[in-house]
Amino acid sequence: MIVTAGYNVGAPEVEEIINLHPDVLECAVIGIPDAAKGDIVGAFVVPRDPSGDPEALIRSIIAHTKQRLALYKCPRHVEIVDSLPKNPSGKLQHFVLRQQALAP
C-alpha cells in the first residue's frame, strides 16, 4: 500500500491499468519517498518496443492512467527500463526498485 498525501493507493491496481496500455510489456509500481506527500506513486515500465520514443511513451502512459484512475492514484514518476528485477522463480522484486529509487 502506498500512502500519498493521505490517500491509500494499491500498487497492484495501478500496475493492472498500466499493463493494459498497448505499448507496455510489463511494469512495477512502488511508493517513492517525497518530502511533501510522504510517498508518490512511481512506475517502472518495460516497453514492448525498446526502440520507441521513451518521452512519448511516458506521456502516453500518464494520459492512459488519468483516463482510468482517480488522479491521486496516477503515477507522478514514470521510468522506462530495459527489464524489471525478478528472483529465480520469476517473481518481481519490488524491494530492489525501492532501493534504486532511494539511491542518489
C-alpha positions as a Python dict, from the first residue, in 0.01 Angstrom:
ca = {
    (1, 'M'): (0, 0, 0),
    (2, 'I'): (129, 343, -98),
    (3, 'V'): (18, 638, 116),
    (4, 'T'): (36, 957, -86),
    (5, 'A'): (-88, 1286, 59),
    (6, 'G'): (-311, 1091, 298),
    (7, 'Y'): (-465, 870, 27),
    (8, 'N'): (-413, 494, 13),
    (9, 'V'): (-316, 360, -328),
    (10, 'G'): (-291, -9, -408),
    (11, 'A'): (10, -73, -630),
    (12, 'P'): (-149, -381, -797),
    (13, 'E'): (-445, -171, -915),
    (14, 'V'): (-215, 85, -1079),
    (15, 'E'): (2, -192, -1230),
    (16, 'E'): (-307, -354, -1379),
    (17, 'I'): (-412, -31, -1552),
    (18, 'I'): (-61, 42, -1684),
    (19, 'N'): (-30, -314, -1815),
    (20, 'L'): (-344, -255, -2024),
    (21, 'H'): (-154, 6, -2227),
    (22, 'P'): (-77, -148, -2568),
    (23, 'D'): (288, -32, -2568),
    (24, 'V'): (371, -174, -2223),
    (25, 'L'): (520, -521, -2187),
    (26, 'E'): (527, -517, -1806),
    (27, 'C'): (551, -273, -1517),
    (28, 'A'): (603, -242, -1145),
    (29, 'V'): (462, 28, -917),
    (30, 'I'): (617, 140, -589),
    (31, 'G'): (599, 427, -345),
    (32, 'I'): (884, 674, -384),
    (33, 'P'): (960, 892, -80),
    (34, 'D'): (857, 1256, -121),
    (35, 'A'): (907, 1534, 133),
    (36, 'A'): (568, 1696, 68),
    (37, 'K'): (339, 1395, 14),
    (38, 'G'): (506, 1117, 214),
    (39, 'D'): (527, 895, -94),
    (40, 'I'): (445, 944, -459),
    (41, 'V'): (332, 672, -697),
    (42, 'G'): (621, 563, -917),
    (43, 'A'): (607, 325, -1213),
    (44, 'F'): (890, 134, -1376),
    (45, 'V'): (787, 28, -1726),
    (46, 'V'): (933, -214, -1980),
    (47, 'P'): (816, -110, -2328),
    (48, 'R'): (711, -358, -2598),
    (49, 'D'): (927, -172, -2849),
    (50, 'P'): (1252, -64, -2682),
    (51, 'S'): (1349, 144, -2986),
    (52, 'G'): (1048, 377, -2946),
    (53, 'D'): (1050, 731, -2807),
    (54, 'P'): (1060, 700, -2426),
    (55, 'E'): (927, 1052, -2361),
    (56, 'A'): (625, 991, -2584),
    (57, 'L'): (559, 659, -2407),
    (58, 'I'): (575, 827, -2065),
    (59, 'R'): (326, 1094, -2174),
    (60, 'S'): (100, 825, -2318),
    (61, 'I'): (112, 615, -2000),
    (62, 'I'): (27, 916, -1784),
    (63, 'A'): (-266, 1008, -2009),
    (64, 'H'): (-378, 642, -2010),
    (65, 'T'): (-383, 624, -1629),
    (66, 'K'): (-556, 963, -1591),
    (67, 'Q'): (-845, 833, -1804),
    (68, 'R'): (-889, 520, -1592),
    (69, 'L'): (-788, 608, -1234),
    (70, 'A'): (-851, 878, -979),
    (71, 'L'): (-582, 1146, -1015),
    (72, 'Y'): (-424, 1070, -678),
    (73, 'K'): (-360, 711, -798),
    (74, 'C'): (-183, 815, -1118),
    (75, 'P'): (197, 780, -1123),
    (76, 'R'): (390, 1102, -1067),
    (77, 'H'): (716, 935, -1170),
    (78, 'V'): (743, 702, -1470),
    (79, 'E'): (1074, 547, -1563),
    (80, 'I'): (1139, 339, -1873),
    (81, 'V'): (1365, 40, -1801),
    (82, 'D'): (1505, -249, -2004),
    (83, 'S'): (1391, -512, -1755),
    (84, 'L'): (1246, -550, -1407),
    (85, 'P'): (1432, -727, -1126),
    (86, 'K'): (1300, -1077, -1062),
    (87, 'N'): (1400, -1367, -843),
    (88, 'P'): (1490, -1708, -995),
    (89, 'S'): (1126, -1818, -993),
    (90, 'G'): (1021, -1504, -1188),
    (91, 'K'): (858, -1307, -907),
    (92, 'L'): (903, -930, -924),
    (93, 'Q'): (1141, -786, -664),
    (94, 'H'): (981, -455, -569),
    (95, 'F'): (1234, -403, -289),
    (96, 'V'): (1515, -373, -547),
    (97, 'L'): (1323, -95, -722),
    (98, 'R'): (1271, 83, -388),
    (99, 'Q'): (1646, 66, -324),
    (100, 'Q'): (1715, 208, -672),
    (101, 'A'): (1467, 490, -612),
    (102, 'L'): (1642, 584, -287),
    (103, 'A'): (1991, 580, -441),
    (104, 'P'): (2126, 926, -531),
}
